[in-house]
């Protein structure tokens, strides 16, 4: 089964990105499932490298890198990046600037879509 997980919250504003990455990594570990991540809205910040982790919080960059280590896909909404001044050069390696067109295709191809 194919899963698409959409993350809307900033990395350290709530626990949603943390929980989304935990679930994405656990689902992908099965080996039989394809899991894709899409970051939009303030969730685009989850894909920015080099952020300082607030005390007591989990390292979102490390978690995303662990997910991506399995050659998995993670897109970041380009419109959301532009609105927040996020440059492609600041994205975590393995993530990519994406679009609504790619999100549409990923949604149509996914057996399940989860939104955090």
N, C-alpha and C positions, 0 to 999 in steps of 0.2 A: 504494500500500500504506500502511496505517496502522501506526505504531509507537508503543508505549508504553515509556517508559524509567523504571524505578523506581530511585530513589537512596536507599540506606540509611545511608550514611556521612556523618559530619560534614564540613563543607567543607574543613578543613585537617588532618584526622586521617590521611587517606590520599589517594592520587591518584584514587580512584574517582570522586568528584564532578566533578573536572576532566575526566577522560576521558569521563564520561557527557555532560557539557555540550558537549565537543568533538564527540562523535559526533552528539548531538541536532542541533546547529547544522549540521553537514555534511549529515546526512540531510534536514533541512528545506530546505536551500539548493537541493535538487533541484527544488522547486516542485511536483512530482507526488506527494509524500508528505506525509502528515499525521503530525506528531510531537507527542506529549504527554509531559510530565514529571510524575512523582508523587514527592514527597519524604516519606519516612516514617522512623520511628525517629530516630536522631541526624541523619539526612539532612534533617530538618525545619529544622535550623539553616542549611542552604544557602539558604533563602529569607528569611533575616533580613537586613535592610539595615543598612548602617553598620558592619560588622565590620572590624576592623583586619586587614589581610593580613600574615601572617608573612613575614619576609624570604625571598626566593627562591621564594615560592609564587605561583600565578596568582590573579588577582582573581575569585573565584567570583561575586560580585555583578555585576560588569561582564559576565562571560560569560553569566549568566542574563538580564540585561537585553538583551544582544544577541540571544539566542534569542527572548525575548518580543517584540522589536521587529517580528517578522513576524506579530503578532496570534496567537501560538500560546498554548496552554494549559499551565499549570503549577499543579497542586494540591498542597496540603500537608495531611497527615493531621491532622485536628482532635484526635483522641485523643492523638497524639504531641505536638502543640503544647501541649495541656493538661498533659501529664506533664512537660514541660520549662519551663512557665511562659511560653511564647511567645504574645504577644498579636497579634491580627489587625493592629493598628496598626503593628507592627514588621515586617510582611512587605514584601518588595520589591514595588513597584507592578507589577501584572500577574499576580502569583501570588494564589491564593485559598485560604482555609480549605476543606478538602475532607473527604471521608468515605470509609469503606470501601464504601459504596454506589456512590459515583462511581468509585472504583478498580475495583470489580467491573464496572461498565458499560464503563469504558474497556478493561479486560482482555478482556471478551467481544467488544468491537468491534475490537480490534487484530489485525492480521495477524501481528504479531510483538511479543513482549514481551521486553525486555532488562532484566536486573537487575544493578545495580552496588552 
